[in-house]
Amino acid sequence: MSNIFFIGDTHFGHKEVIVFERRPFKDVEEMDNEMIRRWNSVVSEEDTVFLIGDFSFYGFEKTKEICNSLAGKKILIIGNHDLETEAYYRECGFESVYAYPIIIEEFWMISHKPLYLNKNMPYANIYGHVHGNEIYVDSSKHSFCACAERINYTPISWEKIKEKMNS
Protein backbone atom coordinates (compact mmCIF):
# COMPACT_ATOMS: atom_id res chain seq x y z
CA MET A 1 0.00 0.00 0.00
CA SER A 2 1.34 3.40 -0.89
CA ASN A 3 1.29 6.44 1.36
CA ILE A 4 1.30 10.20 0.83
CA PHE A 5 3.87 12.43 2.52
CA PHE A 6 4.60 16.16 2.68
CA ILE A 7 7.68 18.27 3.30
CA GLY A 8 8.56 21.85 2.47
CA ASP A 9 11.61 24.03 2.36
CA THR A 10 14.34 21.43 2.22
CA HIS A 11 16.72 24.06 0.82
CA PHE A 12 19.28 21.47 -0.29
CA GLY A 13 22.62 23.21 -0.82
CA HIS A 14 21.64 26.42 0.98
CA LYS A 15 24.29 27.06 3.63
CA GLU A 16 22.69 30.27 4.90
CA VAL A 17 19.46 28.49 5.89
CA ILE A 18 21.46 26.62 8.53
CA VAL A 19 22.17 29.96 10.22
CA PHE A 20 18.87 31.72 9.40
CA GLU A 21 16.74 28.88 10.78
CA ARG A 22 19.21 27.52 13.34
CA ARG A 23 19.19 24.12 11.68
CA PRO A 24 21.13 21.55 13.75
CA PHE A 25 23.74 20.76 11.09
CA LYS A 26 27.41 21.76 10.99
CA ASP A 27 27.41 22.33 7.21
CA VAL A 28 25.48 21.84 3.97
CA GLU A 29 26.91 18.39 3.32
CA GLU A 30 25.74 17.11 6.70
CA MET A 31 22.32 18.77 6.22
CA ASP A 32 21.83 17.32 2.74
CA ASN A 33 22.95 13.82 3.70
CA GLU A 34 20.84 13.74 6.85
CA MET A 35 17.69 14.98 5.11
CA ILE A 36 18.16 12.39 2.36
CA ARG A 37 18.67 9.68 5.00
CA ARG A 38 15.57 10.74 6.95
CA TRP A 39 13.46 10.97 3.77
CA ASN A 40 14.46 7.48 2.68
CA SER A 41 13.89 6.07 6.18
CA VAL A 42 10.13 6.74 5.93
CA VAL A 43 9.29 6.93 2.20
CA SER A 44 9.16 3.84 -0.03
CA GLU A 45 9.41 3.77 -3.82
CA GLU A 46 5.60 3.28 -4.03
CA ASP A 47 4.83 6.37 -1.93
CA THR A 48 4.10 9.90 -3.14
CA VAL A 49 5.77 12.96 -1.63
CA PHE A 50 4.54 16.50 -2.11
CA LEU A 51 7.58 18.78 -1.88
CA ILE A 52 5.90 22.10 -1.14
CA GLY A 53 8.53 24.49 -2.37
CA ASP A 54 12.13 25.57 -2.08
CA PHE A 55 13.73 22.25 -2.96
CA SER A 56 17.35 22.96 -3.94
CA PHE A 57 19.84 25.77 -4.30
CA TYR A 58 22.17 23.67 -6.46
CA GLY A 59 22.53 23.71 -10.22
CA PHE A 60 20.89 21.16 -12.49
CA GLU A 61 23.24 18.16 -12.08
CA LYS A 62 23.37 18.21 -8.27
CA THR A 63 19.63 18.98 -7.98
CA LYS A 64 18.88 16.03 -10.26
CA GLU A 65 21.25 13.79 -8.28
CA ILE A 66 19.53 14.66 -5.00
CA CYS A 67 16.02 14.31 -6.45
CA ASN A 68 16.87 10.88 -7.85
CA SER A 69 18.37 9.77 -4.51
CA LEU A 70 15.04 10.41 -2.76
CA ALA A 71 12.54 7.52 -2.64
CA GLY A 72 9.03 7.78 -3.97
CA LYS A 73 7.10 9.62 -6.63
CA LYS A 74 7.87 13.31 -6.11
CA ILE A 75 5.50 16.20 -6.83
CA LEU A 76 6.77 19.78 -6.59
CA ILE A 77 4.69 22.81 -5.74
CA ILE A 78 7.06 25.58 -6.82
CA GLY A 79 8.26 27.88 -4.04
CA ASN A 80 9.72 31.37 -4.13
CA HIS A 81 13.27 29.98 -4.35
CA ASP A 82 12.48 27.45 -7.11
CA LEU A 83 13.52 29.76 -9.94
CA GLU A 84 13.65 27.37 -12.89
CA THR A 85 10.91 26.22 -15.27
CA GLU A 86 8.47 23.41 -14.63
CA ALA A 87 10.25 21.42 -17.38
CA TYR A 88 13.58 21.85 -15.57
CA TYR A 89 12.20 20.29 -12.38
CA ARG A 90 10.58 17.44 -14.31
CA GLU A 91 13.99 16.75 -15.88
CA CYS A 92 15.45 16.69 -12.37
CA GLY A 93 13.09 13.85 -11.45
CA PHE A 94 9.79 15.32 -10.27
CA GLU A 95 6.83 13.48 -11.74
CA SER A 96 4.60 16.56 -11.61
CA VAL A 97 5.37 20.23 -11.08
CA TYR A 98 2.87 22.96 -10.27
CA ALA A 99 3.47 26.71 -10.32
CA TYR A 100 0.32 27.36 -8.27
CA PRO A 101 -1.42 25.79 -5.27
CA ILE A 102 -3.33 22.59 -5.96
CA ILE A 103 -6.38 20.97 -4.40
CA ILE A 104 -6.47 17.28 -3.63
CA GLU A 105 -9.54 15.31 -2.59
CA GLU A 106 -11.73 18.43 -2.99
CA PHE A 107 -10.76 19.79 0.43
CA TRP A 108 -6.99 19.99 0.88
CA MET A 109 -5.20 23.00 -0.56
CA ILE A 110 -1.47 22.38 -0.98
CA SER A 111 0.61 25.55 -1.35
CA HIS A 112 4.08 26.87 -0.75
CA LYS A 113 2.91 30.00 1.08
CA PRO A 114 0.09 29.83 3.63
CA LEU A 115 -3.32 30.67 2.21
CA TYR A 116 -6.00 32.75 3.90
CA LEU A 117 -8.60 30.58 5.61
CA ASN A 118 -11.13 31.20 8.34
CA LYS A 119 -13.10 28.85 10.55
CA ASN A 120 -16.16 29.08 8.29
CA MET A 121 -14.37 27.70 5.24
CA PRO A 122 -14.55 23.98 4.50
CA TYR A 123 -10.92 23.81 3.34
CA ALA A 124 -7.61 22.95 4.94
CA ASN A 125 -4.19 24.19 3.85
CA ILE A 126 -0.90 22.30 4.00
CA TYR A 127 1.89 24.77 3.39
CA GLY A 128 5.56 25.64 3.87
CA HIS A 129 7.53 28.87 3.38
CA VAL A 130 7.39 30.22 6.95
CA HIS A 131 10.09 27.95 8.44
CA GLY A 132 10.23 28.56 12.19
CA ASN A 133 8.33 31.86 12.22
CA GLU A 134 6.43 31.81 15.51
CA ILE A 135 3.52 33.83 14.10
CA TYR A 136 2.35 30.62 12.42
CA VAL A 137 1.19 27.62 14.44
CA ASP A 138 2.35 24.12 13.58
CA SER A 139 -1.22 22.97 13.03
CA SER A 140 -4.84 23.92 13.53
CA LYS A 141 -8.18 22.53 12.35
CA HIS A 142 -7.63 24.31 9.03
CA SER A 143 -3.88 24.34 8.48
CA PHE A 144 -0.64 22.45 8.81
CA CYS A 145 2.88 23.80 8.37
CA ALA A 146 5.09 21.15 6.77
CA CYS A 147 8.34 23.15 6.76
CA ALA A 148 11.33 20.86 7.27
CA GLU A 149 12.20 22.54 10.58
CA ARG A 150 8.78 21.75 12.05
CA ILE A 151 8.70 18.08 11.08
CA ASN A 152 12.20 17.04 12.12
CA TYR A 153 13.57 17.35 8.55
CA THR A 154 11.59 14.21 7.64
CA PRO A 155 8.57 13.90 5.33
CA ILE A 156 5.38 13.55 7.36
CA SER A 157 2.53 11.27 6.34
CA TRP A 158 -0.85 12.61 5.38
CA GLU A 159 -2.40 10.41 8.06
CA LYS A 160 -0.17 11.99 10.72
CA ILE A 161 -1.08 15.48 9.47
CA LYS A 162 -4.81 14.71 9.70
CA GLU A 163 -4.29 13.26 13.19
CA LYS A 164 -2.45 16.40 14.36
CA MET A 165 -5.08 18.71 12.82
CA ASN A 166 -7.90 16.85 14.58
CA SER A 167 -6.28 16.87 18.02
Sequence and secondary structure as in RCSB ss.txt:
>XXXX:A:sequence
MSNIFFIGDTHFGHKEVIVFERRPFKDVEEMDNEMIRRWNSVVSEEDTVFLIGDFSFYGFEKTKEICNSLAGKKI
LIIGNHDLETEAYYRECGFESVYAYPIIIEEFWMISHKPLYLNKNMPYANIYGHVHGNEIYVDSSKHSFCACAER
INYTPISWEKIKEKMNS
>XXXX:A:secstr
   EEEEB   BT HHHHHHTT S SSHHHHHHHHHHHHHHH  TT EEEE S  B S HHHHHHHHHHS SEEE
EE  TT  S HHHHHHHT SEEESS EEETTTEEE SS     TTSS EEEE S TT TTS SB SSEEE BGGG
GTTS EEHHHHHHHHH 
